[in-house]
């Protein structure tokens, strides 16, 4: 591939105010309005005593501008200016400059972030009512919880401190801020964000986890009241607070447990004949016996967790053991044990496989890091808290648009959706004062783009209920 024309130095000019760089924002933001995003923000986000008098004015269109910028790929406040280029101002009303948006974000405090967090939950419910975002939600939903550490540099970031993270399998100390996330998914859907809370870098992984699990369960119940809910987490969330919250709210749990003397005693009590090979990807079937040959084996035993507390809980302790790679030539196999605590009634092999699907939350983290959480743009902790919550809204909105686009886009990564659906160039024309977007000929995903267009622009917004 090579350039087919000879260009001069002055052959490129930024002078066309009818060109649109992100035509896909039109149906996406139409979907946001149809699901009441601006109305929810206006109702719930109230900044009563702003430091700058005009800083807290009109939060709904300002935060909607942030969400639109994130859907187009913005990872810092200045990047939001992309929604004001070319003909974008003609396509949208109430588009604000990055400096104005930054002023609003810096007005946020802990309480204002909680207001915006409630917008995330209610908007997710509205998206599920508008689209088939979680197919199979009436049967079973999975709630996953985990945290990550986003690195920051310099001394200006409020809340930045050293916390533990794992890189290439090794625990290291790293300076940053630590978002805690809960996601909701089904067997046939990509995960969506039910809650996202920013914390200091040194915060314990489980800090605030029980409250976030309770809110995620309530959100899942609002999506489908009679569904079965399974809460999954790693050993940081195998605590009395998290497990007790699941039981009180009628949800099942499947959480890894940290090794201690009581756990080790229970593992030692498992008989040698109780271990069953488990089928993982890459396991080989023995042609003679039909059994799966795998280094992993699972077994279960009854166990009472938190026995020394008033909240003792008895359920299944499922243990997965794998051969320790450090001792490949040992005369007898050396095993590493990974216990999980659950009250599900699934067969032991299926319970272990289902728990390991908890790693699906890492795809959400990858999407966020490859998008709006590439940076935490402000020096103020409250502004960064609002930023990560807008990122959650944008993530859910983008995946709802992918569902309406259809086919492989229903479970596509955020970067794929931005490239194929959002950042589509177009020329805005208005023959007879009717706006028309002229998009590229032979766009590979034109069928899916038009499916999204017809499912949003072609569908009238819901009418208010008659009193």
C-alpha positions in Angstrom: 0.0 0.0 0.0 1.4 3.4 -1.0 0.2 7.0 -1.5 -1.4 7.3 -4.9 -1.0 11.1 -5.2 1.8 13.6 -4.8 1.0 16.0 -2.0 2.5 19.4 -1.4 3.3 21.0 2.0 0.0 23.0 1.9 -2.2 20.1 0.6 -3.7 19.4 4.1 -6.0 22.0 5.6 -8.3 21.8 8.6 -11.1 24.0 7.3 -14.3 21.9 6.8 -17.0 22.5 9.4 -19.3 19.9 7.9 -17.0 16.9 8.5 -17.8 14.6 11.5 -15.1 12.4 13.0 -17.2 10.3 15.3 -20.6 9.8 13.5 -21.3 6.7 15.7 -21.8 9.0 18.7 -25.2 10.1 17.2 -27.0 6.7 17.8 -25.0 6.1 21.0 -26.0 9.3 22.6 -29.6 8.9 21.3 -29.6 5.6 23.2 -28.3 7.5 26.3 -31.2 9.9 26.1 -33.7 7.1 25.5 -32.5 5.4 28.7 -32.8 8.6 30.7 -29.1 9.4 31.4 -29.4 13.2 31.5 -32.6 13.0 33.5 -31.0 10.6 36.1 -27.9 12.9 36.4 -30.1 16.0 36.8 -32.3 14.3 39.5 -29.5 12.8 41.5 -26.3 14.9 41.2 -26.7 18.1 43.3 -23.7 20.2 44.4 -25.2 22.6 46.9 -22.1 24.6 47.9 -19.7 24.7 45.0 -16.3 26.4 45.4 -16.9 28.2 42.1 -20.4 29.6 41.7 -20.8 28.5 38.1 -18.8 25.3 38.5 -21.7 23.1 39.5 -24.2 24.5 37.0 -25.8 22.2 34.5 -24.1 18.9 35.6 -26.3 16.7 33.3 -25.0 18.0 29.9 -21.5 18.4 31.2 -21.2 14.8 32.4 -23.0 13.6 29.3 -20.2 15.4 27.4 -17.6 13.4 29.4 -19.4 10.2 28.6 -19.6 11.0 24.9 -15.9 11.8 24.9 -15.0 8.5 26.6 -17.1 6.6 24.1 -15.0 8.3 21.4 -11.8 7.3 23.1 -11.0 10.2 25.4 -8.6 9.2 28.3 -8.0 12.7 29.7 -10.0 15.8 30.1 -8.4 17.6 27.1 -9.4 14.7 24.8 -13.1 15.6 25.3 -12.5 18.4 22.8 -13.0 15.8 20.1 -16.8 16.2 20.5 -16.5 19.9 19.5 -14.6 19.4 16.2 -15.9 19.9 12.7 -19.7 19.4 12.5 -20.0 17.8 15.9 -21.4 21.0 17.4 -24.2 20.9 14.8 -25.1 17.3 15.7 -25.3 17.8 19.4 -26.7 20.5 21.8 -25.1 21.3 25.1 -21.5 20.3 24.3 -19.1 21.9 26.8 -15.4 22.7 26.6 -12.9 20.6 28.5 -12.0 23.4 30.8 -15.7 23.8 31.8 -16.1 20.0 32.4 -12.9 20.0 34.4 -14.2 22.7 36.7 -17.3 20.6 37.4 -15.3 17.5 38.1 -13.2 19.3 40.6 -16.3 20.2 42.6 -17.0 16.5 43.3 -16.6 15.2 46.9 -17.2 11.7 48.3 -20.9 12.3 48.7 -21.3 13.7 45.2 -19.5 10.6 43.8 -22.1 8.4 45.7 -24.8 10.3 43.9 -23.2 9.6 40.6 -22.7 6.0 41.6 -26.5 5.6 42.0 -26.8 7.0 38.4 -24.6 4.2 37.2 -26.8 1.5 38.8 -30.1 3.0 37.6 -28.9 3.7 34.1 -27.7 0.0 33.9 -31.2 -1.1 34.8 -32.7 1.2 32.1 -30.2 -0.1 29.5 -31.3 -3.7 30.3 -34.9 -2.7 29.8 -34.1 -1.0 26.5 -31.8 -3.7 25.1 -31.1 -7.4 25.6 -27.8 -6.5 27.4 -27.9 -9.5 29.7 -29.5 -12.5 27.8 -30.5 -15.2 30.2 -30.7 -12.8 33.2 -34.1 -14.3 34.2 -32.3 -17.6 34.9 -28.9 -16.8 36.4 -26.6 -13.8 36.8 -23.0 -13.7 38.0 -21.7 -10.8 40.2 -17.9 -10.6 40.2 -15.9 -8.3 42.4 -12.3 -7.3 42.2 -9.9 -4.4 42.5 -7.0 -3.1 40.5 -4.2 -0.5 41.1 -3.8 2.2 38.5 -0.3 3.8 38.7 0.1 7.5 39.1 3.3 9.6 39.2 4.3 12.8 41.0 3.1 14.3 44.3 0.0 16.1 43.1 -2.5 13.2 43.1 -4.7 13.2 46.2 -5.0 9.7 47.7 -2.1 8.3 45.8 -0.1 5.9 47.9 1.8 2.6 47.7 -0.3 -0.6 47.4 0.4 -4.2 46.5 -0.2 -5.4 42.9 0.8 -8.4 40.9 2.8 -8.1 37.7 4.0 -11.2 35.9 3.0 -13.3 38.9 5.1 -11.3 41.3 3.8 -9.1 44.2 5.2 -5.6 44.0 4.6 -2.2 45.7 3.4 0.5 43.3 2.1 4.0 43.8 -1.3 4.6 42.6 -5.1 4.7 43.2 -7.2 1.6 43.6 -10.7 1.3 42.0 -13.0 -1.4 43.3 -15.4 -2.8 40.7 -18.4 -5.1 40.6 -19.7 -6.5 37.4 -22.8 -8.4 36.3 -22.8 -11.0 33.6 -24.6 -14.0 32.3 -23.5 -17.2 30.6 -24.2 -15.6 27.2 -23.2 -12.0 27.7 -20.2 -9.7 28.2 -19.9 -8.2 31.7 -21.2 -4.8 32.5 -20.3 -2.6 35.4 -22.7 -2.4 38.4 -20.4 -0.3 40.6 -17.0 1.4 40.5 -15.5 3.1 43.5 -12.1 4.8 43.7 -10.0 4.3 46.8 -6.5 5.2 48.0 -3.7 3.1 46.7 -2.9 1.5 50.0 -6.6 0.5 50.6 -7.2 -3.1 51.5 -8.7 -5.0 48.5 -11.8 -5.8 50.5 -12.4 -2.3 51.9 -16.0 -1.4 51.1 -16.6 -4.8 49.3 -19.6 -5.8 51.4 -21.5 -2.6 50.6 -20.7 -2.8 46.9 -21.8 -6.5 46.8 -25.1 -5.5 48.4 -25.7 -2.7 45.9 -24.8 -5.0 43.0 -27.3 -7.6 44.2 -30.0 -5.0 44.5 -29.2 -3.9 40.9 -29.4 -7.5 39.7 -32.7 -7.9 41.4 -34.0 -4.7 39.7 -33.0 -6.2 36.3 -34.7 -9.6 37.1 -36.4 -10.1 40.4 -36.5 -13.9 40.4 -33.1 -14.7 39.0 -30.4 -16.8 40.7 -27.4 -14.7 41.7 -23.9 -16.1 42.2 -21.3 -13.7 43.8 -17.7 -14.6 42.9 -14.5 -13.3 44.2 -10.9 -14.2 45.0 -9.4 -14.8 48.4 -9.4 -11.0 49.3 -13.2 -11.2 49.4 -13.5 -14.5 51.2 -14.5 -12.6 54.4 -17.3 -12.9 56.9 -18.7 -9.5 55.7 -18.9 -10.4 52.0 -20.3 -13.9 52.6 -22.7 -12.7 55.2 -24.0 -10.0 52.8 -24.6 -12.7 50.1 -26.6 -14.8 52.6 -28.7 -11.9 53.9 -29.6 -10.8 50.3 -30.5 -14.3 49.2 -27.6 -14.7 46.8 -25.2 -17.7 46.4 -21.5 -17.2 46.9 -18.3 -18.7 45.5 -15.2 -17.1 47.0 -11.7 -18.3 47.3 -10.3 -18.7 50.8 -6.9 -17.7 52.2 -5.0 -20.7 53.6 -4.9 -20.9 57.4 -4.6 -23.8 59.9 -8.3 -24.5 59.8 -8.4 -24.7 56.0 -5.3 -26.9 56.0 -6.8 -29.2 58.5 -9.9 -29.6 56.3 -7.8 -30.2 53.2 -5.8 -32.9 55.1 -9.1 -34.6 56.0 -10.0 -35.2 52.3 -9.5 -38.9 51.4 -7.2 -39.8 48.5 -10.0 -41.4 46.6 -12.2 -38.3 46.7 -10.1 -36.4 44.2 -11.6 -36.1 40.7 -9.8 -34.9 37.5 -11.4 -31.8 36.2 -11.8 -30.9 32.5 -9.9 -27.7 31.7 -9.0 -26.3 28.3 -6.0 -28.3 27.1 -6.8 -31.5 29.1 -6.4 -34.7 27.2 -8.9 -37.6 27.1 -7.5 -41.1 27.8 -8.7 -43.2 24.8 -8.7 -46.4 27.0 -10.6 -45.2 30.0 -12.4 -42.1 28.7 -11.1 -40.1 31.7 -9.7 -36.6 31.4 -5.9 -36.5 32.0 -5.2 -33.2 33.7 -2.8 -32.0 36.4 -5.8 -30.5 38.2 -8.0 -32.4 40.5 -10.9 -31.3 42.7 -12.6 -32.6 45.8 -15.0 -31.2 48.4 -15.6 -31.4 52.1 -18.1 -29.8 54.5 -16.6 -26.8 56.3 -17.6 -24.2 58.9 -16.0 -20.9 58.1 -15.6 -18.1 60.7 -16.3 -20.7 63.4 -14.9 -18.5 66.2 -17.4 -15.7 65.5 -21.2 -15.4 66.0 -21.6 -15.5 62.2 -20.3 -19.1 61.6 -21.3 -20.3 58.2 -21.3 -24.0 57.1 -21.1 -24.8 53.4 -19.0 -26.6 50.8 -15.2 -26.3 50.7 -14.1 -27.2 47.2 -10.4 -27.7 46.8 -8.5 -27.7 43.5 -5.0 -29.2 43.6 -2.4 -28.9 40.8 1.1 -30.4 40.6 3.7 -27.9 41.7 5.8 -27.1 38.7 8.9 -26.6 40.9 9.1 -30.3 41.6 8.5 -32.0 38.3 11.0 -34.8 39.0 9.8 -35.6 42.5 9.3 -39.3 43.3 5.8 -38.5 44.6 3.6 -35.6 43.2 3.8 -32.4 45.1 0.5 -30.5 45.1 -0.6 -26.9 45.5 -4.0 -26.5 47.0 -6.5 -23.7 46.1 -9.7 -23.8 48.3 -12.9 -22.0 47.5 -16.0 -21.7 49.7 -19.5 -22.0 48.2 -23.1 -22.8 48.9 -24.0 -23.7 45.4 -25.4 -27.2 44.7 -23.5 -27.8 41.3 -21.3 -30.8 40.9 -17.9 -30.3 42.3 -16.2 -30.1 38.8 -18.7 -27.6 37.5 -18.6 -25.5 40.7 -14.8 -25.2 40.3 -15.0 -24.3 36.6 -17.8 -21.8 37.2 -15.8 -20.1 40.0 -12.7 -19.8 37.7 -14.9 -17.8 35.2 -14.6 -15.1 37.8 -11.6 -14.0 35.7 -14.0 -12.5 33.2 -13.9 -9.3 35.3 -10.3 -8.8 34.0 -11.7 -8.2 30.5 -13.6 -5.1 32.0 -10.3 -3.9 33.6 -8.5 -4.3 30.2 -11.3 -2.3 28.5 -11.0 0.5 31.0 -7.2 0.6 31.0 -7.3 0.7 27.2 -9.8 3.5 27.3 -10.8 6.2 29.9 -8.7 4.8 32.7 -5.4 4.9 30.8 -4.9 8.0 33.0 -6.5 9.4 36.1 -6.5 13.0 34.8 -7.0 15.2 37.8 -5.0 16.0 40.9 -8.2 16.0 43.0 -9.5 12.7 44.4 -13.1 13.7 44.0 -12.6 14.6 40.3 -11.0 11.2 39.6 -13.8 9.5 41.4 -16.3 11.2 39.1 -14.1 10.3 36.1 -14.1 6.6 36.9 -17.9 6.6 37.4 -18.4 8.3 34.0 -16.1 5.6 32.6 -18.5 2.9 34.0 -21.5 4.7 32.3 -19.6 4.9 29.0 -18.6 1.2 29.2 -22.2 0.0 29.7 -23.5 2.4 27.1 -20.9 1.3 24.6 -21.8 -2.4 25.1 -25.5 -1.7 24.9 -24.8 -0.1 21.5 -22.8 -3.2 20.5 -25.8 -5.4 21.3 -28.1 -3.2 19.1 -25.4 -3.5 16.3 -25.7 -7.2 16.5 -23.5 -10.3 15.5 -20.0 -10.3 17.0 -20.4 -6.8 18.4 -22.6 -8.1 21.3 -19.5 -9.3 23.1 -16.8 -7.1 21.5 -14.1 -5.2 23.3 -14.6 -1.5 23.8 -11.7 -0.7 21.5 -13.3 -2.8 18.8 -16.6 -1.0 19.2 -14.9 2.4 19.1 -13.0 1.5 15.9 -16.0 0.0 14.0 -19.0 1.8 15.3 -18.0 5.1 17.0 -15.1 6.7 15.1 -16.7 6.5 11.7 -16.0 9.7 9.6 -19.0 11.3 7.9 -19.9 14.5 6.0 -22.9 16.4 7.3 -25.3 17.7 4.6 -28.7 19.3 5.0 -30.7 19.2 1.7 -34.1 20.8 2.2 -33.0 21.4 5.9 -33.0 17.7 6.6 -29.7 16.5 8.1 -28.0 13.5 6.3 -24.8 11.9 7.3 -22.7 10.7 4.3 -20.5 7.8 5.5 -17.6 6.1 3.7 -18.4 3.7 0.9 -17.5 0.1 1.5 -17.3 0.5 5.3 -16.7 -3.1 6.4 -19.2 -2.9 9.2 -21.9 -0.7 7.6 -24.6 -3.3 8.1 -24.0 -3.3 11.9 -23.7 0.5 12.0 -27.0 0.8 10.2 -28.6 -1.8 12.6 -27.6 0.4 15.5 -28.9 3.5 13.7 -32.3 1.9 13.0 -32.6 0.5 16.5 -32.0 4.0 18.0 -32.8 6.8 15.6 -35.5 4.7 14.0 -37.2 4.0 17.3 -39.1 6.8 19.0 -38.0 7.5 22.6 -40.4 6.2 25.3 -43.2 8.6 26.1 -43.8 9.8 29.7 -46.6 7.9 31.5 -50.0 9.6 31.5 -50.9 10.7 35.1 
